[in-house]
Amino acid sequence: MKRIAVTYDNGQIFQHFGRTEAFKVYEVEDGKVVSSEVMESNGVGHGALAGLLADHTIEVLICGGIGGGAMAALEERGIEVCAGAEGDTDAAVEAYLKGELASAGVTCDHHGEGHTCGD
């Protein structure tokens, strides 16, 4: 079972990781979403969010904008980051599962341009 978290605001991908108030967490089995729930961040920000996600055994984060420090904190915890996403959270997860969700080079600088999340 893989757990994917998406920064969440009213069904859309929230665009500022460090200020997100909620994540939609998806449980995926055999490449298909089997369940999802909204998890509150309880007001913690930036570095603490990486710990929160790690504590909930999140393996992948899909988000809008994210800074280098937060990116490093997530990667240190073994969480794959797919940044620069926008739009509907469910659609983004489906695109990720199909290998069609590209991470923005600006916020995902440890990979070359055109990196596809999930590779």
C-alpha distances in whole Angstrom, upper triangle without the diagonal:
4,7,10,13,16,20,21,25,26,23,24,23,25,27,27,24,26,28,25,25,21,18,16,12,10,6,6,5,8,9,10,10,9,11,13,15,18,18,21,22,25,28,26,27,26,25,24,22,20,20,19,16,15,16,13,10,10,10,12,15,17,21,24,27,26,28,28,28,25,23,24,23,20,20,21,18,16,15,15,18,19,22,25,23,25,25,23,19,18,19,18,15,16,18,15,13,16,17,20,20,22,23,26,28,30,27,25,28,26,26,28,29,27,24,21,18,15,17
4,7,10,13,17,18,22,23,21,21,19,21,23,24,21,23,25,22,22,19,15,14,10,8,6,5,6,9,9,10,9,10,11,12,14,16,16,20,20,23,25,24,24,23,22,22,19,17,18,16,13,13,14,11,9,8,7,8,11,13,17,21,23,22,25,25,25,21,20,21,20,16,16,18,15,13,11,12,14,15,18,21,19,21,22,20,16,15,17,15,12,13,15,12,11,14,15,18,17,19,19,23,25,26,23,21,24,23,22,25,26,24,21,18,14,12,15
4,7,10,13,15,19,20,18,18,17,18,20,21,18,20,21,18,19,15,12,10,7,6,5,6,9,12,11,11,9,10,10,9,11,13,13,16,16,19,21,20,21,20,20,19,16,14,15,13,10,10,12,9,7,5,6,7,9,11,14,18,20,20,22,23,22,19,18,19,18,14,15,17,14,13,10,11,13,14,17,19,18,19,20,18,14,14,16,14,11,13,15,12,12,16,16,18,16,19,18,21,24,25,21,20,23,22,22,25,26,24,21,18,15,13,16
4,7,10,12,16,17,15,15,13,15,17,17,15,17,18,15,16,13,9,8,6,5,7,8,11,14,12,12,10,12,11,9,11,12,12,15,15,19,20,19,19,18,18,18,14,13,15,13,10,11,13,10,9,6,6,5,6,8,11,14,17,17,19,20,20,17,16,18,17,13,14,17,14,13,9,9,10,10,13,16,14,16,16,15,11,11,13,11,8,11,12,10,10,14,14,15,13,16,15,18,20,21,18,17,21,20,20,23,23,21,18,16,12,11,15
4,7,9,13,15,13,13,10,12,14,14,11,14,15,12,13,10,6,6,4,6,9,11,15,17,15,15,12,14,12,9,10,9,9,11,12,15,17,16,15,15,16,15,11,11,13,11,8,11,12,10,10,6,8,6,5,6,8,12,14,14,17,19,19,15,14,17,15,12,14,17,14,14,10,10,10,10,12,14,12,14,15,13,9,11,13,11,9,13,14,12,13,16,16,17,14,16,15,17,20,20,17,17,20,20,20,23,23,22,19,17,14,14,17
4,6,10,12,10,9,7,8,10,11,9,13,13,10,11,9,5,5,6,8,12,13,17,19,17,16,13,16,14,11,11,9,10,12,12,16,16,16,15,15,16,16,12,13,15,13,10,14,15,13,14,10,11,8,6,5,6,9,12,12,16,18,18,15,14,17,17,13,16,18,17,16,12,12,10,9,10,12,9,10,11,10,7,9,11,9,8,12,13,11,13,16,16,16,13,15,13,15,18,18,15,16,19,20,20,22,22,20,18,16,13,14,18
4,7,10,10,8,5,5,8,8,7,10,9,6,8,6,5,7,9,12,15,17,21,23,20,20,17,19,17,13,12,10,10,10,10,13,13,13,12,12,15,14,11,12,15,13,11,15,16,14,16,12,14,11,8,7,5,8,10,11,14,17,17,13,14,17,16,14,16,19,18,18,14,14,11,11,10,11,10,10,11,11,8,11,13,11,11,15,15,14,17,19,19,18,15,16,14,16,19,18,15,16,20,21,21,23,23,22,20,19,16,17,21
4,7,6,6,5,5,9,10,10,12,11,7,8,5,5,6,9,12,16,18,21,24,21,20,17,18,16,12,11,8,9,9,10,13,14,15,14,15,18,17,13,15,17,15,14,17,18,16,18,15,17,14,11,10,8,10,13,14,17,20,20,17,18,21,20,17,20,23,21,21,17,17,15,14,13,14,12,10,10,9,7,10,13,11,12,15,16,16,18,21,21,20,17,18,17,18,21,21,18,19,23,24,25,27,25,24,23,21,19,20,23
4,6,5,6,5,9,11,11,13,11,8,8,7,8,9,13,15,19,21,25,27,24,23,19,21,18,15,13,10,11,11,12,14,14,16,16,17,20,19,16,18,20,18,17,21,21,19,21,18,20,18,15,13,11,11,14,16,19,22,23,19,20,24,23,21,24,26,24,25,21,21,18,17,16,15,13,11,10,10,9,12,14,14,15,18,19,19,21,23,24,22,19,21,20,20,23,22,20,22,25,27,27,29,28,26,25,24,22,23,27
4,6,8,9,12,14,15,17,15,12,11,10,10,10,14,16,19,21,25,27,25,22,19,21,18,14,13,10,13,13,15,17,17,19,19,21,24,23,19,22,24,21,20,23,24,21,23,21,23,20,17,15,14,14,17,19,23,26,26,23,24,27,26,24,27,29,27,28,24,24,21,20,19,18,15,13,11,9,9,12,14,14,16,18,19,20,22,24,25,23,21,22,22,23,26,25,23,25,28,30,30,32,30,28,28,26,24,25,29
4,7,9,12,15,15,18,16,13,13,11,10,9,12,13,17,18,22,24,21,19,16,18,15,12,12,10,13,14,16,18,19,21,20,21,24,23,20,21,24,21,19,23,23,21,22,19,21,18,16,13,13,13,17,19,23,26,26,23,23,27,26,23,26,28,26,26,22,22,19,18,17,16,13,11,8,6,6,8,10,11,12,14,16,17,18,20,21,20,18,20,20,21,25,24,22,23,27,29,28,30,28,26,25,23,21,22,26
4,6,9,12,13,16,14,12,13,11,10,10,13,14,18,19,23,25,22,20,17,20,18,14,14,12,14,15,16,19,19,20,19,20,22,22,19,20,23,20,19,22,24,21,22,19,20,17,14,11,10,10,13,16,20,23,24,21,21,24,24,21,24,27,25,25,21,20,17,15,14,13,10,7,5,5,5,9,10,9,12,14,14,15,18,19,20,18,15,17,17,18,21,21,19,20,24,26,25,27,25,23,22,20,19,20,24
4,6,9,10,13,12,10,11,10,9,9,12,14,17,18,22,24,21,20,17,20,18,15,14,12,14,14,15,18,17,18,17,17,19,19,16,17,20,18,16,20,21,19,20,17,17,14,11,8,6,7,10,12,16,19,20,17,17,21,20,18,20,23,22,22,18,17,14,12,10,10,7,5,6,6,5,9,10,8,11,13,13,13,16,18,18,16,13,14,14,14,18,17,15,17,20,22,22,23,22,20,19,18,16,18,21
4,6,7,10,9,7,9,9,9,10,14,16,19,21,25,27,24,23,20,23,20,17,16,13,14,13,13,16,15,15,14,14,17,17,14,16,19,17,16,19,21,19,21,17,19,16,12,10,7,6,8,11,14,17,18,15,16,20,19,17,20,23,22,22,18,18,14,13,11,10,9,8,9,10,9,13,14,12,14,17,17,17,20,22,21,20,16,17,15,15,18,17,15,17,20,22,22,24,23,22,21,20,18,20,23
4,6,9,9,8,11,12,12,14,16,19,22,23,27,29,26,25,23,25,23,20,19,16,17,16,15,18,16,16,14,13,17,18,15,16,19,18,17,20,22,21,22,19,20,16,13,10,7,4,5,8,11,15,16,14,14,18,18,17,19,22,22,22,18,17,14,12,9,8,8,7,10,12,12,15,16,13,16,19,18,17,21,22,21,19,16,16,14,13,15,14,12,14,18,20,20,22,20,20,19,19,17,20,23
4,6,6,6,10,11,12,15,17,20,23,24,28,30,27,27,25,27,25,21,20,17,16,15,13,16,13,13,10,10,13,14,12,14,17,16,16,19,21,20,21,18,19,17,13,11,8,6,5,6,9,13,13,11,12,16,16,15,17,20,20,21,17,17,14,13,10,10,11,11,13,15,14,18,19,16,18,21,20,19,23,25,23,22,18,18,15,14,16,14,11,14,17,19,20,22,21,21,21,21,19,21,24
4,6,5,9,10,10,13,15,17,20,22,26,28,25,25,23,25,23,19,18,15,14,13,11,14,12,11,8,7,10,11,9,10,13,13,12,15,17,17,18,15,16,14,10,9,6,7,6,5,8,11,11,8,10,13,12,11,14,16,16,17,14,14,11,11,9,10,11,12,15,16,14,17,19,16,17,20,20,18,21,23,22,21,18,17,14,14,16,14,11,13,16,18,19,21,21,21,20,19,17,19,22
4,6,9,11,12,15,17,20,23,25,28,31,28,28,26,28,25,22,20,17,15,13,10,12,10,8,5,4,8,9,7,10,12,12,12,15,17,17,19,16,18,16,13,13,10,10,9,7,8,11,10,8,10,13,12,12,15,17,16,18,16,16,14,15,13,14,15,16,18,19,17,21,22,19,20,24,23,22,25,27,26,25,21,21,18,17,18,16,13,15,18,19,21,24,23,24,23,23,20,23,25
4,6,9,11,15,17,20,23,26,29,32,29,29,26,28,25,21,19,16,14,12,9,11,8,8,6,7,11,11,9,12,15,13,14,17,18,18,20,18,20,18,15,14,11,11,10,10,12,15,14,11,14,17,15,15,19,20,19,21,18,19,16,17,15,15,16,16,17,18,17,20,22,20,21,24,24,23,26,28,27,26,23,22,20,19,21,19,16,18,21,23,24,27,26,26,25,25,23,25,28
4,6,7,11,13,17,20,22,26,29,26,25,22,24,21,18,15,12,11,9,7,10,8,9,8,9,12,12,9,12,14,12,12,16,17,16,18,16,18,16,12,12,10,10,11,11,13,16,16,13,14,17,16,15,18,20,19,20,17,18,15,15,14,14,14,14,15,15,14,17,19,17,18,21,21,20,23,26,25,24,21,21,19,19,21,19,16,18,21,23,24,27,26,26,24,23,21,23,26
4,7,10,13,17,20,23,26,29,27,26,23,24,20,17,14,10,9,6,5,7,6,8,9,11,14,12,10,13,15,12,13,16,17,16,18,16,19,18,15,15,13,14,14,14,17,20,19,15,18,20,18,17,21,22,21,22,19,20,18,18,17,18,17,16,17,17,15,18,20,19,19,22,23,22,24,27,27,26,23,24,22,22,25,23,20,22,25,26,28,30,29,29,27,26,24,25,28
4,7,9,13,16,19,23,26,24,22,19,20,17,13,10,7,6,4,5,8,9,10,11,13,15,13,10,13,14,11,11,15,15,13,16,14,17,15,12,13,11,13,15,15,18,21,20,16,18,20,18,17,20,22,19,21,17,18,17,17,16,17,16,15,15,14,12,15,17,16,16,19,21,20,21,24,24,24,21,22,21,22,24,23,20,22,25,26,27,29,29,28,26,25,22,23,26
4,6,10,13,15,19,22,20,19,16,17,14,10,8,6,5,6,7,11,12,12,13,14,15,14,10,12,14,11,9,13,14,11,13,11,13,12,9,10,9,12,14,14,17,20,19,16,16,19,17,15,18,20,17,18,14,15,14,14,14,16,14,14,14,13,10,12,15,13,13,16,17,16,18,21,21,21,18,20,18,20,23,22,19,20,23,24,24,27,26,25,23,22,18,19,23
4,7,10,13,16,19,17,16,12,13,10,7,6,4,6,9,10,14,15,16,16,17,19,17,14,15,16,13,11,15,15,12,14,11,13,12,10,10,11,14,16,17,20,22,22,18,19,21,20,17,19,22,19,19,16,16,15,15,15,16,14,14,13,11,8,9,12,11,10,13,15,14,15,19,19,19,17,19,19,21,24,24,20,21,25,25,25,28,27,25,23,21,18,18,22
4,7,10,13,16,15,13,10,11,8,5,5,6,7,10,12,15,17,17,18,18,19,17,14,14,15,12,10,12,13,9,10,8,11,10,9,10,12,16,18,18,21,23,22,19,18,21,19,16,18,20,17,17,14,14,14,14,16,18,16,16,16,14,10,10,13,12,10,13,15,14,14,18,18,19,17,19,19,21,24,25,21,21,25,25,25,27,27,25,23,20,17,17,20
4,6,10,13,11,10,6,8,6,4,7,9,10,14,15,19,21,21,21,21,22,20,17,17,18,15,12,14,15,11,11,9,11,10,10,11,14,17,20,20,23,25,25,21,20,23,21,18,19,21,19,17,14,14,15,15,17,19,16,17,16,14,10,9,12,11,8,11,13,12,11,15,16,17,16,19,19,22,25,26,22,22,25,25,25,27,27,25,22,19,16,15,19
4,7,10,10,8,6,6,5,6,9,12,13,16,18,21,23,23,24,23,24,22,19,18,19,17,14,15,15,11,11,9,10,11,12,14,17,20,23,23,26,27,27,23,22,24,22,19,20,22,19,17,15,15,17,17,19,22,19,20,20,17,14,12,15,14,10,12,15,13,12,15,17,19,18,21,21,24,27,28,25,24,27,26,26,28,28,26,23,20,17,15,19
4,7,6,5,4,6,7,9,12,15,16,20,21,24,27,26,26,26,26,25,21,20,21,19,16,17,18,14,13,11,11,11,13,14,18,21,24,24,27,27,28,24,23,25,24,20,20,23,20,18,15,15,17,16,19,22,19,20,20,17,14,12,14,14,10,10,13,11,9,12,14,16,16,19,20,23,26,28,25,23,27,26,25,27,27,25,22,19,15,13,16
4,5,5,6,7,9,12,15,18,20,23,25,28,30,29,29,29,29,28,25,23,24,22,19,19,20,17,15,14,13,14,17,18,21,25,27,27,30,30,31,27,26,27,26,23,23,25,22,19,18,17,19,19,23,25,22,24,23,21,18,15,17,17,13,13,15,14,11,13,15,18,18,22,23,26,29,31,28,26,29,28,26,29,29,27,24,20,18,15,17
4,6,8,9,13,15,19,22,23,27,28,31,33,32,32,31,31,30,27,26,26,25,22,22,23,20,18,17,15,15,18,19,23,26,29,29,32,32,32,29,27,29,28,24,24,26,24,21,19,18,20,20,24,26,23,25,24,22,19,17,18,17,14,13,15,13,10,12,14,17,18,21,23,26,29,31,29,26,29,28,26,28,29,26,23,20,17,14,16
4,7,9,12,14,18,20,22,25,26,30,31,31,30,29,29,29,26,24,26,24,21,21,23,20,17,16,14,14,16,16,20,23,26,26,29,29,30,27,25,27,27,23,22,25,23,20,18,16,18,17,20,22,20,21,21,19,16,14,14,14,10,9,11,10,6,8,11,13,14,18,19,23,25,28,26,24,27,25,24,25,25,22,20,16,14,11,14
4,6,9,11,15,18,20,24,25,28,30,30,30,29,30,29,26,25,26,24,21,22,23,19,18,16,15,15,17,16,20,23,26,26,30,30,31,28,26,28,28,24,24,27,24,22,19,18,19,18,21,23,20,21,20,17,15,12,13,13,10,8,11,11,8,10,13,15,15,19,21,24,27,29,27,25,29,28,26,28,28,25,22,19,16,14,17
4,6,8,11,14,16,20,22,25,27,27,27,27,28,27,23,23,24,22,18,20,21,17,16,14,14,14,15,15,18,21,24,25,28,29,30,26,25,27,26,23,23,26,23,21,18,18,18,18,20,22,19,19,18,15,12,9,11,12,9,8,12,11,9,12,14,16,16,19,21,24,27,29,26,25,28,28,27,28,28,25,23,20,17,15,18
4,7,11,14,16,20,22,25,28,28,28,29,29,28,24,24,24,22,19,20,20,17,16,15,16,16,17,18,21,24,27,27,31,32,32,28,27,29,28,24,25,27,24,23,20,20,21,21,23,25,22,22,21,18,15,12,15,15,12,12,16,15,13,16,18,20,20,23,24,27,30,32,29,28,31,31,30,32,32,29,26,23,20,18,21
4,7,11,13,17,19,22,24,25,26,26,27,25,22,22,22,20,17,19,19,15,15,14,15,15,16,17,19,22,25,26,29,31,30,27,26,28,27,23,25,27,24,22,20,20,21,20,22,24,21,21,20,16,14,11,14,15,12,13,17,16,14,17,20,21,20,23,24,27,30,31,28,27,31,31,30,32,32,30,27,24,21,19,23
4,7,10,13,16,18,21,21,22,23,24,22,19,19,20,17,15,17,17,13,14,13,15,14,14,14,16,19,22,23,26,28,28,24,24,26,24,21,23,25,22,21,18,19,19,18,20,22,19,19,17,14,11,10,13,13,11,13,16,15,15,18,20,20,19,22,22,25,28,29,26,25,29,29,29,31,31,28,26,23,20,19,23
4,6,10,13,15,18,19,20,21,22,20,17,18,19,15,14,16,16,12,14,13,16,15,15,15,16,19,22,22,26,27,27,23,23,26,24,21,23,25,22,22,19,20,19,19,21,22,19,19,18,15,12,11,15,15,13,16,19,18,18,21,22,23,21,24,24,26,29,29,26,26,30,30,30,32,32,30,28,25,22,21,25
4,7,10,12,14,16,17,19,20,18,15,17,17,14,13,16,15,12,15,13,16,15,14,14,15,17,20,20,23,25,25,21,22,24,22,20,23,24,21,22,19,20,19,19,19,20,18,17,17,14,11,12,16,15,14,17,19,19,19,22,23,24,21,24,23,25,28,27,24,25,28,29,29,32,31,30,28,25,22,22,26
4,7,9,12,12,14,16,17,15,12,14,14,10,10,13,12,10,13,12,15,15,13,14,15,17,19,19,22,24,23,19,20,22,20,17,21,22,19,20,17,19,18,19,19,21,19,19,19,17,14,15,18,17,16,19,21,20,21,24,25,25,23,24,23,25,28,27,24,24,28,28,29,32,31,30,28,26,23,23,26
4,5,8,10,12,14,16,13,11,14,14,10,11,14,13,12,15,14,18,17,15,16,15,17,19,18,21,23,22,18,20,22,19,18,21,22,20,21,18,20,19,20,20,21,20,19,19,18,15,17,21,19,19,22,24,22,24,27,27,27,24,26,24,25,28,27,23,25,28,28,30,32,32,31,29,28,24,25,29
4,5,6,8,11,12,9,7,11,11,8,9,13,12,11,15,13,17,16,14,15,14,16,17,16,18,20,18,15,17,19,16,15,19,20,17,19,17,19,17,19,18,20,19,19,20,19,17,19,22,20,20,23,24,23,24,28,27,27,24,25,23,24,26,25,21,23,25,26,28,31,30,30,28,27,24,24,28
4,6,9,12,14,10,10,13,13,10,12,15,14,14,17,17,20,20,18,19,18,19,20,19,20,22,20,17,20,22,19,18,22,22,20,22,20,22,21,23,22,23,23,23,23,22,20,22,25,24,23,27,28,26,28,31,31,31,28,29,27,27,29,28,24,26,29,29,31,34,34,34,32,31,27,28,32
4,6,10,12,10,9,13,13,11,13,16,16,16,19,18,21,21,18,19,17,18,18,17,18,20,18,16,19,20,18,18,21,22,20,23,21,23,21,22,21,22,22,22,23,23,21,24,26,24,24,28,29,27,29,32,32,32,28,29,26,26,28,26,23,25,27,28,30,33,33,33,31,31,28,29,32
4,7,8,6,6,10,10,8,11,14,13,14,17,16,19,19,16,18,16,18,17,15,16,18,15,13,16,17,14,15,18,18,17,20,18,20,19,21,20,21,22,22,24,24,21,24,26,24,24,28,28,26,28,31,31,31,27,27,24,25,26,24,21,22,25,25,28,31,31,31,29,29,26,27,30
4,6,6,6,9,10,10,12,14,15,16,18,17,19,18,15,16,14,15,14,12,12,14,12,10,13,14,12,13,16,17,16,19,17,18,17,18,17,18,19,20,22,23,20,24,25,23,23,27,27,25,27,30,29,29,25,25,22,22,23,21,17,19,21,22,25,28,28,28,27,27,24,25,28
4,6,5,7,10,10,11,13,15,16,18,16,17,16,13,15,13,14,12,9,9,10,8,6,9,11,9,10,13,14,14,16,14,16,14,16,15,16,18,19,22,23,20,24,25,22,22,26,26,23,26,29,27,27,23,23,19,19,20,18,14,16,18,19,21,24,25,26,24,24,21,23,26
4,5,6,7,9,10,11,13,15,16,15,16,16,14,16,15,16,15,11,11,11,8,6,9,9,6,8,11,11,11,14,13,15,14,17,16,19,20,22,24,25,23,25,27,24,23,27,27,24,27,29,28,28,25,24,21,21,21,19,16,17,18,18,21,24,25,26,24,25,22,23,25
4,5,5,6,9,10,11,13,14,14,16,16,14,17,16,18,17,14,14,14,11,9,12,12,9,10,13,13,12,15,14,17,16,18,18,20,21,23,25,25,22,25,27,24,23,27,28,25,27,30,29,29,26,26,23,23,24,22,19,20,21,21,24,27,28,29,26,26,23,24,27
4,5,5,6,9,10,11,13,11,14,13,11,13,12,15,14,12,13,14,12,8,11,12,9,9,12,13,11,14,12,14,13,15,15,18,18,19,21,21,18,21,23,20,20,24,24,21,23,27,25,26,22,23,20,20,22,20,17,18,20,20,22,25,26,26,24,24,20,21,24
4,5,5,6,9,10,11,9,11,11,10,13,13,15,15,12,12,13,10,7,9,9,6,5,9,9,7,10,8,11,11,14,14,17,18,20,22,22,19,22,23,20,19,23,23,20,22,25,24,25,21,21,18,19,20,19,16,16,18,17,20,23,24,25,22,22,18,19,22
4,5,5,6,9,10,10,12,13,13,16,16,19,18,15,16,16,13,11,12,12,8,8,11,10,8,11,10,14,14,17,18,21,22,23,25,25,22,24,26,23,22,25,26,23,24,28,26,27,24,25,22,23,24,23,19,19,21,21,23,26,28,28,25,25,21,21,24
4,6,5,6,9,9,12,13,12,15,15,18,18,16,17,18,16,12,14,15,11,10,14,13,11,13,12,15,15,17,18,21,21,22,24,23,19,21,24,21,20,24,25,22,23,27,26,27,24,25,22,24,25,24,20,21,23,23,25,28,29,29,26,25,22,22,25
4,5,5,6,5,8,9,9,12,13,16,17,15,16,17,15,12,13,14,11,8,11,12,9,11,8,11,12,14,15,18,18,20,21,20,17,19,21,18,17,20,21,18,19,23,22,23,20,21,19,21,23,22,18,18,21,20,22,25,26,26,23,22,18,18,21
4,5,5,6,8,10,10,14,16,19,19,17,18,18,16,13,13,13,10,8,10,10,7,8,8,11,13,16,17,21,21,23,24,24,20,21,23,21,19,22,23,20,20,24,23,25,22,23,21,23,24,24,20,19,21,20,22,25,27,27,23,22,19,18,21
4,5,8,11,13,13,17,18,21,22,20,21,21,19,16,17,17,13,12,14,13,10,12,11,15,16,19,20,24,23,25,26,25,21,23,25,23,21,24,25,22,23,26,26,28,25,26,24,26,27,27,23,23,25,24,26,29,30,30,27,26,22,21,24
4,6,9,11,12,15,17,20,21,20,21,22,20,17,17,18,15,13,15,15,12,13,11,14,15,18,20,23,22,23,24,22,19,19,22,20,18,21,23,20,20,24,24,25,23,24,23,25,27,27,23,23,25,24,26,29,30,29,26,24,21,20,23
4,6,9,11,15,17,21,22,20,22,22,20,17,17,17,15,12,13,14,10,10,9,12,14,17,19,22,21,23,24,23,19,19,22,20,17,20,21,18,18,22,21,23,21,23,21,24,26,26,23,21,24,22,23,27,28,27,24,22,18,17,20
4,6,7,11,13,17,18,17,19,19,18,15,14,15,13,10,12,13,10,9,7,9,11,13,15,18,18,20,21,19,16,16,19,16,14,17,18,15,15,19,18,20,18,19,18,21,22,23,19,18,21,20,21,24,25,24,21,19,15,14,17
4,7,10,13,17,18,17,19,18,18,15,13,14,13,10,10,12,9,7,5,6,9,11,14,17,17,19,21,20,16,17,18,15,13,16,16,13,13,17,16,18,16,17,16,19,20,21,18,16,19,17,18,21,22,21,18,16,12,11,14
4,7,10,13,15,14,16,17,17,14,12,14,13,9,10,13,11,9,5,5,6,7,11,14,13,16,17,17,13,14,15,12,10,13,13,10,11,14,13,15,12,14,12,15,17,18,15,13,17,16,16,19,19,18,15,13,9,9,12
4,6,10,12,11,14,14,15,11,10,13,12,9,10,13,12,11,7,6,5,6,8,11,10,13,15,15,11,13,14,11,10,13,13,10,13,16,14,15,12,13,11,13,16,16,13,12,15,15,16,18,19,18,15,14,10,11,14
4,7,10,10,14,15,16,13,12,15,15,12,13,16,15,14,10,9,6,5,6,8,7,9,11,11,9,11,11,8,8,11,11,9,12,14,13,13,9,10,9,11,14,15,12,11,15,16,15,18,17,16,14,12,9,11,14
4,6,7,11,13,15,12,11,14,15,12,14,17,17,16,12,11,8,6,5,6,6,8,10,11,9,12,13,10,11,14,13,12,15,17,16,15,11,11,9,10,13,13,10,11,15,16,16,18,17,16,15,14,12,14,17
4,7,10,13,15,12,12,16,16,14,16,19,19,19,16,14,10,8,5,4,5,6,9,12,11,14,14,11,13,16,15,14,18,19,18,16,12,12,9,9,12,11,9,11,14,16,17,18,16,16,15,15,13,16,19
4,7,10,12,10,10,14,15,14,16,18,19,19,16,15,11,10,6,6,8,9,13,15,15,18,18,15,17,20,18,17,20,22,20,19,15,13,10,9,11,9,7,10,12,15,16,17,16,16,16,16,15,18,20
4,7,8,7,7,10,11,11,12,15,16,16,14,13,9,10,7,8,11,13,16,18,17,20,20,17,18,21,20,18,21,23,21,20,16,15,11,10,11,9,6,9,11,13,15,17,16,17,16,17,15,18,20
4,6,6,6,9,10,11,12,14,16,17,15,14,11,12,10,11,14,16,20,22,20,24,24,20,21,25,23,21,24,26,24,23,19,17,14,12,12,9,7,9,10,12,15,17,17,19,17,19,17,20,22
4,6,5,6,9,10,10,12,14,15,14,14,11,13,11,13,16,19,22,24,23,26,26,22,23,26,24,22,25,27,24,24,20,18,14,13,12,10,7,8,8,10,13,15,16,18,17,19,17,20,21
4,5,5,6,9,10,11,13,14,14,14,13,15,13,16,18,21,24,26,24,27,27,24,24,27,26,23,26,28,26,26,22,21,17,16,15,13,11,12,12,12,16,19,20,22,20,21,19,22,23
4,5,5,6,9,10,11,13,11,12,10,13,11,14,16,18,21,23,20,23,24,21,21,24,23,21,23,26,24,24,20,19,15,15,15,14,10,11,12,13,16,19,20,21,19,20,17,19,21
4,6,5,6,9,10,11,9,9,7,10,9,12,14,17,21,22,20,22,23,19,19,22,21,18,21,23,21,21,18,16,12,13,12,11,8,8,9,10,12,15,16,18,15,16,14,16,18
4,5,5,6,9,10,10,10,10,13,13,16,18,21,24,26,23,26,26,22,22,25,24,21,23,26,23,24,20,19,15,16,15,14,11,10,10,10,13,16,18,20,17,18,16,18,19
4,6,5,7,9,9,11,11,14,14,17,19,22,25,25,23,25,26,23,22,25,25,22,24,26,24,25,22,21,17,18,18,17,13,13,14,13,16,20,21,22,20,21,18,19,21
4,5,5,7,5,7,7,11,12,15,17,19,22,23,20,22,23,19,18,22,21,18,20,23,21,22,19,18,15,16,17,16,13,12,14,13,15,18,20,21,18,18,15,16,18
4,5,5,5,6,7,11,12,16,18,21,24,24,21,23,24,20,19,22,21,18,20,22,20,21,18,17,14,16,16,16,13,11,12,10,12,16,18,19,16,16,14,14,15
4,5,7,10,11,15,16,20,21,24,27,28,25,26,27,24,23,26,25,21,23,26,23,25,22,21,18,20,19,19,16,14,15,13,15,19,22,23,19,20,17,18,19
4,6,9,11,15,16,20,21,24,26,26,23,24,26,22,21,24,24,20,21,24,22,24,22,21,19,21,21,21,17,16,17,15,17,21,23,24,20,20,17,17,18
4,6,9,13,15,19,20,23,25,25,22,23,24,21,19,22,21,18,18,21,19,21,19,19,17,19,19,20,17,15,16,14,15,19,21,21,18,17,14,13,15
4,6,10,12,16,16,19,21,21,18,19,20,17,15,18,18,15,16,19,17,19,16,16,14,17,17,18,15,13,15,13,15,18,20,19,16,15,12,12,14
4,7,10,13,14,17,20,20,17,18,18,15,13,16,15,12,13,16,14,15,13,13,11,13,14,16,13,10,13,11,12,15,16,16,12,11,8,8,10
4,6,10,11,14,17,17,15,17,17,13,13,16,14,11,14,16,14,14,11,11,8,10,12,12,9,8,11,10,11,14,14,14,11,11,8,9,12
4,7,7,11,14,15,13,14,14,10,10,13,11,9,12,14,11,11,8,7,5,8,10,11,9,7,11,11,11,13,13,12,9,8,6,8,11
4,6,9,12,14,13,15,15,11,12,15,13,11,15,16,14,13,9,8,5,6,8,9,6,6,10,12,11,13,12,12,10,10,9,12,14
4,7,10,13,13,15,14,11,13,16,13,13,16,17,15,13,10,8,6,5,8,8,7,8,12,14,13,14,12,12,12,12,11,14,16
4,7,9,9,12,10,7,10,12,10,10,14,15,13,11,8,8,7,8,11,12,10,11,15,17,16,17,15,13,13,12,11,14,16
4,7,8,11,10,8,11,13,12,12,16,17,16,13,10,11,11,11,14,14,13,15,18,20,19,20,18,16,16,15,14,17,19
4,6,9,8,7,11,12,11,13,16,17,17,14,12,13,14,14,18,18,17,18,22,24,23,23,21,19,19,17,16,19,21
4,6,5,6,9,10,11,12,15,16,17,15,13,15,16,17,21,21,19,20,24,26,24,25,23,21,21,18,17,18,22
4,5,5,6,9,10,11,12,14,15,14,12,14,15,17,20,21,18,19,23,24,23,24,23,21,20,17,15,16,20
4,5,5,6,9,10,11,13,14,14,12,15,17,19,22,23,21,21,25,26,25,26,25,22,21,18,16,16,19
4,5,5,6,9,10,11,12,11,10,13,15,17,21,22,20,20,24,25,23,24,22,19,19,16,14,15,18
4,5,5,6,9,10,10,9,7,10,11,14,17,19,17,17,20,21,20,21,19,17,15,13,11,12,15
4,5,5,6,9,10,10,8,12,13,16,19,21,18,18,21,22,20,22,21,18,16,13,11,11,14
4,5,5,6,9,9,9,12,15,18,21,23,21,20,24,24,22,23,22,19,17,14,12,12,15
4,5,5,6,5,5,9,12,15,18,20,19,18,21,21,19,20,18,15,14,10,9,10,13
4,5,5,6,5,8,10,14,16,19,17,15,19,18,16,18,17,14,12,9,7,6,10
4,5,8,8,12,14,17,20,22,20,19,22,21,19,20,20,17,15,11,9,7,10
4,5,8,11,14,17,20,23,21,19,22,22,19,20,19,16,14,10,10,9,10
4,6,8,11,14,16,20,18,16,19,18,16,16,16,12,10,7,7,6,7
4,6,10,13,15,18,18,16,19,19,16,16,15,11,10,7,8,9,10
4,7,10,13,15,14,13,16,17,14,15,13,10,9,6,6,8,10
4,6,9,12,11,10,13,14,11,11,9,7,6,4,6,9,10
4,6,9,8,6,9,11,9,10,8,7,6,6,6,10,11
4,5,6,6,8,11,10,10,8,7,8,9,10,14,14
4,6,5,6,8,7,7,5,7,8,10,11,15,15
4,6,6,10,10,10,9,11,11,14,14,18,18
4,6,9,10,11,11,12,11,13,13,16,17
4,6,6,8,9,10,8,11,10,13,14
4,5,7,8,11,10,13,13,16,15
4,7,10,12,10,12,12,14,14
4,7,8,6,9,10,12,11
4,6,6,10,12,14,13
4,6,9,12,15,14
4,6,9,13,11
4,6,9,8
4,6,6
4,6
4
